[in-house]
Every structure is written in structure tokens, then in C-alpha cells.
Amino acid sequence: MRGYRGVKYTLFIFCYFFWVVSAILTAVGIYAKIAREKDVVDTLTVDPALLLIVVGSVMFLITFLGCFGALRNTICLLKMFVGLLVAILLLQIAAAFVGYFFTDTVMERTERLMMKAIERYREDQDLENAIDFIQKKFQCCGVESYKNWSRNAYFECSDTNPSLEACGVPFSCCIRLQNQTVLNTMCGYGMQQLEEKLARQDIFTIGCLDKIVWWAKHNLLLVAGLTAGLLLLEVCMIALAAVQICWIKNVLQRQERKAAQSKSQRKESLWFPPFAEFDD
């Protein structure tokens, strides 16, 4: 009985933790969706708020099934929980195989997605903050190079562009000095007109796609450890739920056998054995 309680409450704690995390993700996504401009076109691939809502909602549903099923010993909910987790695990494994065997295709689609995000910069505050964070974190600019920012309407380098930021790059591309206390948001103006050797003195010129790939290769153990940890956690939750399902089924079978035995005993008690001796 103690072993069953250990399995039950371990699964419940895991599911409850991720249930709270999913609720926070969904709430943050909804808040970001309500707080920003209403005329922004929603696209899952380039909309961080919508992505948070979708991921948080799916996690919320799955972990709710695990929490309620584990707490109430409901086989149906636990089976749904296991089925969904197995499906997600298989999708992750399939994505890893596709990424390994079709690297060029994945890189091409990733590059196209990042270019689309650059084109929508300034249209979505959440997307703008995400791109600025990536460029500052990885010390990069654009997708392949800093001149990719010409794909954006505000930074397009042409004579017909009336924007003050024409031929420039966002401030997140700029190299920040160590003693700099005031952020210069105009530091990227006109940088696309400079050659890479000159522009390199003031801004990051390497594209973010190459920088992210370089970071992943040089931190392969960290990436592999995080991925393996996530997969191991999913496998543990699947195993705990499967063990609880088997335990519940065994208990129900024992109860059914006891009920059948008691029922047969009641039927036999209605008939006296032959040649029985009765006292007066």
C-alpha cells in the first residue's frame, strides 16, 4: 500500500508542478495578447504571445488529466494522459530524426521563418522584444548578416524609403561599451551603407542563425543534457501512470473475485446439504 501511495503522489506532484507552470504560461500569453495593439495580425510562427497560449493550454490539459486521474484513481483519465504523453514523446523523437537526417531542409525553413520575423519587426511589440533579446544575447544581427534588415520596411535601404531608420539596424545589433550608462537607440543608423570591416567596429555583423548553430555545437553537452532530461522526465511520468493503472486494475480484479465468491457462497447457503441432521 505504501508503494502505491508513493507512485500515486509522485505522479501527482510532477503533474501539479507542470500544471502550475502551464497556467502561468497561458496567463502571460493572454495578458500579452490583451495588452498589445489589436490590429496586429496573429500568426503562430511569429507571434510569441499566441505560441505561449497554445503551448500553455496543451500542457494545462495534459497535466490536468494526470493530476485528476492520479488523485482520483481514474483509469480512463490516466490512459488519456499516457496516450497524449506517448504521442508527444514520439513527435519529439521524430522531430530529432528529421532534424538530423534533413539538416539542410530544416535550416532552410528556419532561415525563412527568421526572415519573416524580421519583416514583421515593429509590427508586433512581443516579436520585437524577442528579436532584440536574441540579438543581444547571441551578439548577432539579422539572419545571415546585418544587411538582412533591408527586408524590413522601416530599415529598407532605398532612396524611396522615408523612414529615419532607412539603411540602419536595430539598436540591439550595436556593440555596447563597458562604461556606457545611457543606451543609444540611434547607434544603428546608416550601418547597412558601410562595408562589413567598418560596420564591425560599431555593430555585430554575424547573422543570428550562424551564431545560434555555433552556440549549440559548442554547448552540445548542455543541449543534449537538457533534451535527455526532458525525455527522461516524460518517460518517468508515463511509467508512473502505467504502474498506477496496473495497480488499480489488480485491485479491481481482486474486488470482483471477492464479490463473485461471496455471491456464490450466498447462493450455496440457500440449499441444505443432503441428509443433514437438524436439532429439534
C-alpha positions in Angstrom: 0.0 0.0 0.0 2.9 2.4 0.8 4.4 1.7 -2.7 1.1 2.5 -4.4 0.8 5.8 -2.4 4.4 6.7 -3.4 3.7 6.1 -7.1 0.4 8.0 -6.9 1.6 11.1 -5.1 4.9 11.3 -7.0 2.9 11.4 -10.3 0.5 13.9 -8.8 3.4 16.2 -7.7 5.0 16.1 -11.1 1.8 16.8 -12.9 0.8 19.6 -10.4 4.1 21.3 -10.9 3.8 21.4 -14.7 0.1 22.3 -14.3 1.0 25.4 -12.4 3.8 26.2 -15.0 1.3 25.8 -17.9 -1.2 28.0 -16.1 1.4 30.8 -15.7 2.4 30.5 -19.4 -1.2 30.7 -20.5 -1.8 33.7 -18.3 1.3 35.5 -19.6 0.3 34.8 -23.2 -3.3 36.1 -22.6 -2.0 39.2 -20.8 0.4 40.0 -23.7 -2.4 39.4 -26.2 -4.7 41.8 -24.5 -2.2 44.4 -23.6 -0.8 45.0 -27.1 -2.3 46.6 -30.2 -5.5 45.0 -31.6 -4.6 45.5 -35.2 -1.7 43.1 -35.2 -2.2 40.0 -37.4 -2.0 36.8 -35.4 0.4 34.2 -36.8 1.5 31.2 -34.6 5.0 31.1 -36.2 5.9 34.7 -35.4 3.6 35.5 -32.5 5.2 34.7 -29.1 2.0 35.5 -27.2 -0.1 33.1 -29.3 2.6 30.5 -29.0 2.6 30.8 -25.2 -1.2 30.4 -25.2 -1.2 27.3 -27.4 1.7 25.6 -25.6 0.3 26.5 -22.1 -3.2 25.3 -23.0 -1.9 21.9 -24.3 0.3 21.5 -21.2 -2.6 22.5 -18.9 -5.0 19.9 -20.4 -2.4 17.1 -20.3 -1.3 17.8 -16.7 -4.8 18.3 -15.5 -5.6 14.8 -16.8 -2.6 13.5 -14.9 -3.4 15.3 -11.7 -7.1 14.4 -11.5 -6.5 10.9 -12.8 -3.8 10.2 -10.2 -5.6 11.8 -7.3 -9.0 10.1 -8.0 -7.6 6.8 -9.3 -9.5 7.2 -12.6 -8.2 4.7 -15.2 -9.8 6.5 -18.1 -8.1 9.8 -17.4 -4.7 8.1 -16.7 -5.0 6.3 -20.0 -5.6 9.5 -21.9 -2.7 11.1 -20.0 -0.4 8.3 -21.0 -1.6 8.3 -24.6 -1.0 12.0 -25.0 2.4 11.9 -23.4 3.4 8.9 -25.7 2.2 10.9 -28.7 4.3 13.9 -27.7 7.3 11.7 -27.0 7.1 10.1 -30.4 6.7 13.5 -32.1 9.8 14.8 -30.3 11.8 11.7 -31.4 10.5 12.1 -35.0 11.5 15.8 -35.0 15.0 14.8 -33.8 15.4 12.3 -36.6 14.1 14.8 -39.2 16.4 17.5 -37.9 19.4 15.1 -38.1 18.7 13.5 -41.5 17.3 16.6 -43.2 19.5 19.3 -41.8 19.6 21.4 -44.9 15.8 21.5 -45.2 15.4 22.3 -41.5 18.0 25.1 -41.8 16.3 26.5 -44.9 12.9 26.6 -43.3 14.3 28.1 -40.1 16.0 30.8 -42.2 12.7 31.5 -44.0 10.9 31.8 -40.6 13.5 34.1 -39.2 13.4 36.3 -42.3 9.6 36.5 -41.9 10.1 37.6 -38.3 12.5 40.4 -39.4 9.9 41.6 -41.9 7.3 41.9 -39.1 9.6 43.7 -36.7 8.0 46.9 -35.4 4.5 45.4 -36.2 4.4 43.3 -33.0 5.9 44.5 -29.7 6.4 41.0 -28.4 8.2 39.8 -31.5 10.3 43.0 -31.4 11.4 42.3 -27.8 12.1 38.6 -28.7 14.3 39.6 -31.6 16.1 42.2 -29.6 16.8 39.7 -26.8 18.2 37.1 -29.2 20.5 39.7 -31.0 21.8 41.0 -27.6 22.1 37.5 -26.1 24.0 35.9 -29.1 25.7 39.2 -30.2 24.4 38.9 -33.7 22.4 40.9 -36.3 20.0 39.7 -38.9 19.6 36.2 -40.1 22.7 35.7 -42.3 24.2 39.2 -41.9 23.3 42.7 -40.7 22.2 43.6 -44.2 19.2 41.3 -43.9 17.5 44.2 -42.1 16.9 45.7 -45.5 14.0 43.2 -45.8 12.1 45.3 -43.2 10.1 48.2 -44.4 11.5 50.6 -41.7 15.2 49.6 -42.3 15.0 49.1 -46.1 18.0 50.7 -47.8 16.5 52.5 -50.7 16.1 56.1 -51.9 12.3 55.9 -51.7 12.2 54.9 -48.0 11.1 57.9 -46.0 11.9 56.3 -42.6 14.6 57.8 -40.4 15.8 54.3 -39.8 16.4 53.6 -43.5 19.7 51.7 -44.2 20.0 51.1 -40.4 19.7 48.3 -38.0 18.0 48.0 -34.6 19.9 49.2 -31.5 20.1 45.6 -30.3 22.7 45.0 -33.0 25.1 47.6 -31.5 28.2 46.8 -29.6 27.7 48.2 -26.1 30.7 49.8 -24.5 31.7 48.6 -20.9 31.4 52.1 -19.4 28.2 53.1 -21.3 25.4 54.0 -19.0 22.9 55.6 -21.4 21.5 53.4 -24.2 21.9 55.0 -27.6 18.9 53.8 -29.7 20.2 55.6 -32.8 23.6 53.7 -32.9 22.5 51.5 -35.8 21.5 54.3 -38.2 23.1 54.0 -41.6 25.1 50.9 -40.8 23.9 49.0 -43.9 25.7 51.5 -46.1 29.0 50.6 -44.5 31.3 47.7 -45.5 31.5 44.8 -43.1 35.0 45.8 -41.9 33.8 49.3 -40.9 30.4 48.3 -39.6 32.1 45.6 -37.4 33.5 48.4 -35.2 30.1 49.5 -34.1 27.6 46.6 -34.6 27.6 42.8 -34.7 27.7 41.7 -38.3 27.4 37.9 -38.0 23.9 36.6 -38.6 21.9 35.1 -35.7 21.3 31.8 -37.5 25.0 31.0 -37.7 25.6 32.2 -34.1 22.8 30.0 -32.7 24.1 27.0 -34.6 27.6 27.8 -33.4 26.4 28.1 -29.8 24.5 24.8 -30.0 27.6 23.0 -31.3 29.9 24.4 -28.6 27.4 23.7 -25.9 26.4 20.2 -27.2 26.6 18.6 -23.8 24.3 21.2 -22.3 21.8 20.9 -25.1 21.9 17.1 -25.0 21.6 17.0 -21.3 18.5 19.3 -21.3 16.9 17.2 -24.1 17.7 13.9 -22.4 16.4 15.3 -19.1 13.1 16.3 -20.6 12.7 13.0 -22.4 13.6 11.1 -19.2 11.0 13.1 -17.2 8.3 12.3 -19.8 9.3 8.6 -19.7 9.2 8.6 -15.9 5.7 10.2 -15.9 4.5 7.6 -18.4 5.9 4.8 -16.3 4.4 6.1 -13.1 1.0 6.4 -14.7 1.2 2.9 -16.3 2.2 1.4 -12.9 -0.8 3.2 -11.2 -3.1 1.9 -13.9 -1.9 -1.7 -13.4 -2.2 -1.3 -9.6 -5.8 -0.1 -9.9 -6.7 -2.9 -12.3 -5.3 -5.5 -9.9 -7.3 -4.0 -7.0 -10.5 -4.0 -9.1 -9.9 -7.6 -10.2 -9.4 -8.7 -6.6 -12.6 -6.9 -5.6 -14.5 -8.6 -8.4 -13.2 -12.0 -7.4 -14.2 -11.4 -3.8 -17.6 -10.2 -4.9 -18.1 -13.3 -7.1 -17.0 -15.6 -4.3 -19.3 -14.0 -1.7 -22.2 -14.2 -4.2 -21.6 -17.9 -4.8 -21.4 -18.5 -1.1 -24.8 -16.8 -0.6 -26.3 -19.0 -3.3 -25.0 -22.1 -1.7 -26.3 -21.1 1.7 -29.9 -21.2 0.4 -29.7 -25.0 0.0 -29.2 -27.5 2.8 -26.8 -30.3 2.3 -28.3 -33.7 1.7 -29.0 -35.9 4.7 -28.3 -33.1 7.1 -29.2 -33.6 10.7 -31.3 -31.0 12.4 -31.8 -30.5 16.0 -35.3 -30.3 17.4 
